[in-house]
């Protein structure tokens, strides 16, 4: 017999946990189902531990810049403090007991296992079945894409999970994928002494961002000693027990002690029982409306909605879905000012549309670029000041539809541009603002001047 509850949440990553916890705290009888760790990818293998890694490498980089700024320095990288901090502070050695207790403390009921839809408002998990009066939230996230490269299957390749959990730095590393995850981890291990080669099938790194940012990051990584192979596809992989050999469609093979596969992530929807609620189990994402509704008694939040595989998107959607479930007033979901950050050094902060995306939408585009080093604070910063501002204006409306802030703390500087894009602040209003001197964000003023001149 089915257990009667108010709400079932399948997938307890950041978005699912937020919906489940908030609804439980509001008095609903909530069941949260998770096959792995409550909290999902972000706190255990994603945002939190990986940024602990980048924090450590930023410290190394700054120490190495001391001779150019303040005297003498000597740096001896040691991975042990990084691994210890990830294990102890971030993940409790990949134990979610605290997170489970937090959810249960709000009144929720946690079930570990595979949840599957069995019709509107119905979920099966193992030998248990739930009937949810309010409905079901699907928040099952994504998993790494493992490409069908000849010889790859069966080898001890890494995903981001292995890279985060490692207790040592490999002598050499091949990274398949020049997107955010691949580049962040590539730079981390290179700065800790690994010989790193990045292989990217497209013709530039971070290809989803502006080409100006791609040029800067490739130059920085190359100068730091990483080998970059763009426009190169892996066609076969061999592992002899010690080394990986990756054959490419162009140029010589590349070799490394470890092979990190970071070519993207994909929602796995085939086993969710979507067909029982009238949805396509073969789809790449679950279609949702502006209230995050996916069907009768059904909501979906997070990566599996295809609106952006970011924790902040999942949390944003979770707030809207929670309000909708509880019958509270709420703004409708909008993604025109979606912010994103690649946490390399320099950081690549971006919001809204790229120039290419804007032109594809038929927007009358006007753009400008302004090197970070030309801003007063960028010049003062000196070593490590590589970066660029880029603005994408809808010239007909006189508002920004996209922007990039790349440089030291680029993700933080992005905040002002994210507000401008989100609120559709007139470009003239942005020009009329007072920008504090000397700050990194004052470079936005320089980019605006270039926009007017263009």
N, C-alpha and C positions, 0 to 999 in steps of 0.2 A: 504494500500500500504506500502511496506517495506521501511524503512528509509535507505538510502544508506550512508555508512560510510567506513572508511578504515579498522578499527580493532575493534573487540568486545572482551572484557576480562570478562569471567564469573568467579567471585570469586576474591575479592579485598583484600586478605590477603597480607602478605609481598611480595610473589612472583608476584601475580597478580598486586598489586599496583606498583611494580617496572617496570614491563613490560608496563603497561598502561601509567604510568607517563613518562617513558623514550621515548616511542613512540609518545606520545602527544607532548612532548618537542621537538622532532625531526620534528614535523610538520604534523604528521598523524592526521586524524580525528578519535578519539578514544572514544568508549563508555565503561565505566566500570560498571559492574553490581554486586551488593553485596546485599544479603538478610539480613545480620546482620550489623556489624559495619565495615566501611572502615578501613582496617588495620588488620582485622582478629583476630585470637586467641592470637597471640604473645603480642601485646601491651596492650590488655585489660584483658586477663585471663591467659596468659601463661608466656613467658620468662620474660617480664619486671616486672609485679607486683609480681610474685613469687620470683624473685631474690631480690626485695625489702624486701620481707619477710625473705629470708635467710640472707640478710645483717643485718637485725635487730637481728636475732637469733645468728649470729656470734658475734655480739657485746655483747650479753648476755653471750655467752660461754666464751669469752675472759675475761669479767669482773669476771666470776666465777673462772677463773684460776689465778687471781691476788694473792690469798694467797699462791699459789705454786711458785710464781715468784717474787712478789714485795711488799707484805704487806698484808693489810686487805682490804676486799671489801664486800659490801652488795648490792644485786641486787633485785629489785622489778619489775618484768615484767609488762608492761602496753601495751595492744594491741592498744589503741587509736591512738598513733602516727603512727603506722604501717598502720592502716585502713585509717587514714587521708592522709598519703603520697600516698597510692595507689589511693584513690579517687581523690585527688587534683592534684598531680604531674603526675601520670602515666596515668590516664584514663579520666580525666575531668568528673568524675562521669558517666563513660561509655557513653560519648557523642563524636561522631566522626566529629563534625562540623569543627574542625581545619584541620583534614585529608582530608575531602571533599574539603575544600577551597584550600588546597595545591594542590590537583589533578586538580581541575578546574583552578587554577592559571597557570598550565602548558598547558592549552588548552583542557583538557579532559572534557567529559560529564558523569556525574554520575547518575546512575539509581538504585534505591533501589527496590529489588524484586528478584524473582526466575528466573534465566536465563535457557533456555532450547534450545539445538541444534535442528534445524529443517532441517538439510541437510548441505552439505558443504558450509561454509561461511554464514550460516543463523542462527539467534537466535531469539527466542520469549521470551518476558518478559511481563507478563500480557497481555494487549491489544496492545502492541507494537511489531513490528517485525523489525529486522535489517538485512540488507544484507551487509556483509563486504567484500570489494574488496580484501584486503590482506588476511583476514582470521579471525579465532577465537582462543583465548587462553583460555583453561580450567584450572582454578587454584582454585578448590573448597575445598581443604583441607580435613580435617577429623573431625569426631565427636567422643565423648566418646562411647566406647562399654559398653552397659548395658546388663550383662549376664542374661539368663532366669532362675534366681533363684526363687524358689517357694516363693511367698509372697512379693518379692521385689517391683514389680510394684504397684504403688499406695501409697507407703510409701514416706515420705519426705527425701529420701536419698540425699546426696550431690554428685555433680560432682565437677570437679576442679573450675567451675564457682562459685558455692556456697562458696567453701572454700576461693576463692580470694575475694569475695564480703562481707564476714562476718564482722560484726561490733563487734563481741565478740568471745572469745575463749571458746569452749565447755568444760565442766568439764571432759568429757571422749569422746573418738573418736575411732571407729573401721575403719581401712583402709583396703579395699579389693584391694590387688595388691601391690607387692613388687618391682615394677619397679621404674624408675626414678621419675615420677610424684608422685606416692604413697609415696616413701621414703622421698622426699624433703618436702612434706607437713606434713608427719607424724612427722619428726624431728622438723619442725617449731612449730607445735602446742604443742608438748611435751615440748619444751624449754620454751614455754609460760605458762606451768602449766597443760596442759591437760594430762589425763591418756590415753595413746595411745596403741592400739593393732594392729599390722600389720598381716594380713592373706595373705599368698602366696601359690598358688596351687602347684607351682614347689618346688623342694627340696632345693632351695637357693634363696636369695634375688638378685636383679639385675642380673637375670639369663642370660641375653644377653651378659654380660661382663665376664671377667675372674673369675674363682672360687676363686682365691686368694683375689680379691677385695671383693667378697661376704663374705668371712670369716671375713675380717677386718670390713666391715660396720655392720655386724650383731653383732660383739663384741662391737663396739662403741655404737650402739643403745641400746643394752641390758644394758650396763653399765650406760647409761643415763636414764634408767628406762622404756623404751618401752618394751612391750611384743611382741615377734616375734613367729608366728606360721607358719612355712614352711611345705610343703607337706600336706597342709590342704585346702580342698575345701568347700566353703559355699554351703550348700544344701537347706537351707530355712532361711527366714528372717521374723521377727515379729516386729511390732511397737505398743506399748501400749499407745501411746500418749505422753510418756516421754522418754522411752528408746527403743533402738533397741536391739533385741536378735538375734544373728546369730548362727545357728546350723551348725556345721562342720562335715565332714565325719570322722574325727578323733579327739578324745578328747572332753573336755567340751565345751559348748556354750560360746561365747564371747558377752559382752554387752557394749553399749556405748550410750551416749546422741545423738551423731551424727554418721552417717555411710557414709563414703566417698568411692565411687566406682571409682577405678582407675586401671582397669584391662587392659587398652589398648585403642587404637583409631582405627577407621576404616573409609575409604573413602566411602561415600554414593553416588553411581553412578547411581542407578536405575532410578532416575527422570530426568537425564540430557539429555535424548534423544540420547544416544550414538548409538543406533541402526540405527538412521537416517544417520549416517556417517560410518556405517559398523563396529562398535565396539560392544563388548559384554557388555551390561548393568549390567550383573551379575558378572563381573570380580572384583577382589579385588583392581585392580589398572589400570590406563590407560597406555598401553604400548607406550613408546616413543623411538626414536632413539637418536643418540648422538648429534643431533641438536635440540632435544626436539620436533621434529615433531611427531604427532600422526596420521596423515592422510592428505587427501587433504584439503588445506587451514586450517589446524588444528595443534595447538601446545598445549602442556600441561606442567605445572610446579608445583612444590610444593609437598605436602604430597600425593596428589592423583596419583602421578606417581609411588609410591611405592619404591622410591630410598632413603628414609630416612625422617622421620617426624620431620625435624628440620628447623628452620628459615634459617639457613645458607645454607642448601641445596636448599631451595626455591629461595633464593637470587642468589646463584651460577647459578642455572638453568635459572633464569630470565635474567641474563646478556647474556647468550648464546642464549636464545630464542629471545631476543630483537635484538641482532646483526643479527640473521638469518632472522628475519622479515624485518629488514631494509636493508638487503643485504650487510652487512658489514662482513669482515673477522673475524673469531673467532675460538678458540680452540674447539675441540669436548668434550662433557661431559665425565668425567671419575670419578669413585667413588672408586678407589682402596685405596685412602687415606682419607676416610670419617672420620672426627673428631666428637666426641660427648663428652658431659660432663654431669655427674649427679651432681647437685649442693647441695649435702649433705655436712656435715662436718665430715670427710674429703671429699674433692671433688674427683670424679672419672673421670679422663680424659682418653680417649681412642681414638685410631686411627687405621684404617685399620682392618685387620683380627684378631680374637682371635686365640689362639692355636688350638682350636677345629675346627674352620672354615678352618684354613690353612691345617690341616690334612685331612679334608673332601675333600679338593681340590687336594689332592695328593701331596702336597708340602713336600719336605724333611725338616722337621722342627727341629730347634734347639732353645731352650728357656733359659731364665735366669730370676731370680727374685732377687730383692734387696730391703730390707726394707728401707722405707724413714728415719726411726730413725737412721740408720747406716751412713747416709750421715752427714757430719760435720754440715751443717746448720740444718738438721733435729734434730740432737742431741742438738744443741744450742737452737732450738725452744722449746724443752721440751714438756710440756703439750699440747696436741692437735697435736702431730707429727705422729699420726698413719698413715700408708699408705704403699704403695709398688710400686716399678717399676717392670714392666714385659716387656721383649722384645721377639718378635717372629721373628726369622730369617728364611729366605729361604736359607738353608745352601748351596744348589747347586749354587745359584747365589751370595751369600754373601751380601744380602741386607735385611733390615727389611721389613716385610710385615704387621706388626702390633706392637702396643705398648700400654702400660698403664702407666699413671703417676697418682698415687693416693696419696693424702696427702694435706697439706696446699697449697692452690692455685694450685691444681693439673691441673685444666683447663688451667692455664697460662703456667705452666711448660711443658704441652703437646705440646706447639708450636714448640719447637725444634724437637721433635719426629715426628710431623706431616710433617714438612719440609723433614725430613729424609725419611719417607715412601713415600711421594709424589714424591720426586725427585729421589728416588731409590739410595740414597747415599750409596756407599759401606761401609760395617761395618768397614772395616779397616780404611777408611777415618774418620769415627766417632771416632775411637780409637785414631787417630793421632791428633785430635783437642785439643785445650787448653780450659778447663772448668774453669770458674772463681771460685775462692775460697773465702769464703764459701757461696755457693748458693744452693738452693734446686735443681736446674737443674744439679748440679754436680753429683747428684745421678745417672744420666744417665751413667756417666763414670764408676761408680761402677757396674752397671748392665752389661755394656759392658765387664768389666773384668770377671764377672761371666760367661758371654756368652762364652768368650774365654776358660775359665777353664773347661767348660762343654763339 
